[in-house]
Amino acid sequence: MKRYLITGASRGIGRAIAEKLAAPDVTLLLHGRDTVALADVCKSLKANCANIIRLIHDLAISSGVSDLIAEVGKDPIDLLVNNAGVAVVKPFGEITSVEWEQTLGVNVTAPFLLTQHFAPRMPPGSSIVNILSIAAKTGYPSWSAYCMSKFALEGFSQSVREELREHKIRVINVYPAATDTSIWNQLEGEWPREKMISPEEVAGAVAYALSRPNDVALENITLSSLTGSL
Ligand SMILES: NC(=O)c1ccc[n+]([C@@H]2O[C@H](COP(=O)([O-])OP(=O)(O)OC[C@H]3O[C@@H](n4cnc5c(N)ncnc54)[C@H](OP(=O)(O)O)[C@@H]3O)[C@@H](O)[C@H]2O)c1
């Protein structure tokens, strides 16, 4: 039985990945904070996979990460998807230290701690998927905190990829452009949803990369809309 851990699976890209990877020989360990949304995801996937374990933890704080690790338990996992993320969009002069720390905590420190804990326990042939962003490669005005976090995760995951190569663990980095999820709901400004790609397209790319033979690494995947960036 394969065990897949997906953070931020209560909605958006994480939910779409869970839906795509659900299978009769898979235990899904699905993480989120919103108990109602996560229960809804689990209900919709129950018939499609062997087992679903719900993990409710705040990844902005290190005790939330360690509680998640404890709840996942000692059995190894075959896939870690570092997907949970937050976005703060405002001029750099207006970013509060709480917003900065939260962005760093969820988008960088949590993936670091989860990778550090789980990777040494993963069998050869396992994979780690990091959901980064086109904002891991390019800076955008008012996105400094978010870009800081994604650039940081980019550097971390590129280096970890090289360390894990000899252990036969693949590190797959995914760089979506604007994707139509609820992450945009609380951001100020007009965001044209019709120009965004769908979370299902991102999930499809993740599933395709994972479906390659174990010795083939589809390492970096950028997805953008043909209509161009926002
Ligand atoms: N949407 C885009 O345009 C886009 C583009 C490129 C990359 N991404 C990246 O894709 C990933 C998923 O984003 P999304 O668009 O699917 O956003 P979303 O719909 O807002 O979902 C974000 C997920 O992260 C979880 N999360 C947020 N803060 C958390 C915290 N403090 N502790 C634990 N979990 C937390 C949420 O859990 P709850 O809702 O249960 O609290 C939710 O499951 C993020 O890393 C994001 O940076 C998104």
The ligand as an SDF file (V2000), in Angstrom:
LIG
                    3D

 48 52  0  0  0  0  0  0  0  0999 V2000
   -3.2450   29.8360   -7.2320 N   0  0  0  0  0  0  0  0  0  0  0  0
   -2.1730   30.2860   -7.8580 C   0  0  0  0  0  0  0  0  0  0  0  0
   -2.2500   31.2060   -8.6940 O   0  0  0  0  0  0  0  0  0  0  0  0
   -0.8410   29.6600   -7.6140 C   0  0  0  0  0  0  0  0  0  0  0  0
    0.1640   29.8270   -8.5800 C   0  0  0  0  0  0  0  0  0  0  0  0
    1.4220   29.2790   -8.3410 C   0  0  0  0  0  0  0  0  0  0  0  0
    1.6480   28.5760   -7.1850 C   0  0  0  0  0  0  0  0  0  0  0  0
    0.6510   28.4390   -6.2570 N   0  0  0  0  0  0  0  0  0  0  0  0
    0.9690   27.6890   -5.0510 C   0  0  0  0  0  0  0  0  0  0  0  0
    0.1160   26.5590   -4.9860 O   0  0  0  0  0  0  0  0  0  0  0  0
   -0.0400   26.1730   -3.6200 C   0  0  0  0  0  0  0  0  0  0  0  0
   -1.5210   25.9530   -3.3270 C   0  0  0  0  0  0  0  0  0  0  0  0
   -2.1780   27.1970   -3.5050 O   0  0  0  0  0  0  0  0  0  0  0  0
   -3.6910   27.3230   -3.9750 P   0  0  0  0  0  0  0  0  0  0  0  0
   -3.7130   28.3030   -5.0890 O   0  0  0  0  0  0  0  0  0  0  0  0
   -4.3100   26.0070   -4.1560 O   0  0  0  0  0  0  0  0  0  0  0  0
   -4.2840   28.0870   -2.7070 O   0  0  0  0  0  0  0  0  0  0  0  0
   -5.5780   27.8370   -1.7900 P   0  0  0  0  0  0  0  0  0  0  0  0
   -6.7250   27.4110   -2.6140 O   0  0  0  0  0  0  0  0  0  0  0  0
   -5.6980   29.0870   -0.9760 O   0  0  0  0  0  0  0  0  0  0  0  0
   -5.1220   26.6290   -0.8550 O   0  0  0  0  0  0  0  0  0  0  0  0
   -4.0640   26.8160    0.0420 C   0  0  0  0  0  0  0  0  0  0  0  0
   -3.9300   25.5870    0.9050 C   0  0  0  0  0  0  0  0  0  0  0  0
   -2.8640   25.8310    1.8530 O   0  0  0  0  0  0  0  0  0  0  0  0
   -3.3530   25.6350    3.1650 C   0  0  0  0  0  0  0  0  0  0  0  0
   -2.7660   26.5750    4.1130 N   0  0  0  0  0  0  0  0  0  0  0  0
   -2.6950   27.9230    4.0190 C   0  0  0  0  0  0  0  0  0  0  0  0
   -2.1740   28.4350    5.1370 N   0  0  0  0  0  0  0  0  0  0  0  0
   -1.9020   27.3870    5.9550 C   0  0  0  0  0  0  0  0  0  0  0  0
   -1.3630   27.2660    7.2650 C   0  0  0  0  0  0  0  0  0  0  0  0
   -1.0050   28.3300    8.0000 N   0  0  0  0  0  0  0  0  0  0  0  0
   -1.2330   26.0450    7.7970 N   0  0  0  0  0  0  0  0  0  0  0  0
   -1.6200   24.9500    7.0900 C   0  0  0  0  0  0  0  0  0  0  0  0
   -2.1430   24.9980    5.8580 N   0  0  0  0  0  0  0  0  0  0  0  0
   -2.2840   26.2100    5.3030 C   0  0  0  0  0  0  0  0  0  0  0  0
   -4.8410   25.8750    3.0760 C   0  0  0  0  0  0  0  0  0  0  0  0
   -5.4730   25.2020    4.1490 O   0  0  0  0  0  0  0  0  0  0  0  0
   -6.9260   25.6890    4.7340 P   0  0  0  0  0  0  0  0  0  0  0  0
   -7.6490   26.3390    3.6080 O   0  0  0  0  0  0  0  0  0  0  0  0
   -7.5360   24.4010    5.1790 O   0  0  0  0  0  0  0  0  0  0  0  0
   -6.6090   26.6400    5.8200 O   0  0  0  0  0  0  0  0  0  0  0  0
   -5.1880   25.3040    1.7180 C   0  0  0  0  0  0  0  0  0  0  0  0
   -5.3840   23.9200    1.8020 O   0  0  0  0  0  0  0  0  0  0  0  0
    0.6190   27.2710   -2.7830 C   0  0  0  0  0  0  0  0  0  0  0  0
    1.9100   26.8770   -2.3990 O   0  0  0  0  0  0  0  0  0  0  0  0
    0.7040   28.4290   -3.7540 C   0  0  0  0  0  0  0  0  0  0  0  0
    1.7590   29.3120   -3.4380 O   0  0  0  0  0  0  0  0  0  0  0  0
   -0.5850   28.9450   -6.4480 C   0  0  0  0  0  0  0  0  0  0  0  0
  1  2  1  0
  2  3  2  0
  2  4  1  0
  4  5  1  0
  4 48  2  0
  5  6  2  0
  6  7  1  0
  7  8  2  0
  8  9  1  0
  8 48  1  0
  9 10  1  0
  9 46  1  0
 10 11  1  0
 11 12  1  0
 11 44  1  0
 12 13  1  0
 13 14  1  0
 14 15  2  0
 14 16  1  0
 14 17  1  0
 17 18  1  0
 18 19  2  0
 18 20  1  0
 18 21  1  0
 21 22  1  0
 22 23  1  0
 23 24  1  0
 23 42  1  0
 24 25  1  0
 25 26  1  0
 25 36  1  0
 26 27  1  0
 26 35  1  0
 27 28  2  0
 28 29  1  0
 29 30  1  0
 29 35  2  0
 30 31  1  0
 30 32  2  0
 32 33  1  0
 33 34  2  0
 34 35  1  0
 36 37  1  0
 36 42  1  0
 37 38  1  0
 38 39  2  0
 38 40  1  0
 38 41  1  0
 42 43  1  0
 44 45  1  0
 44 46  1  0
 46 47  1  0
M  CHG  2   8   1  16  -1
M  END
$$$$
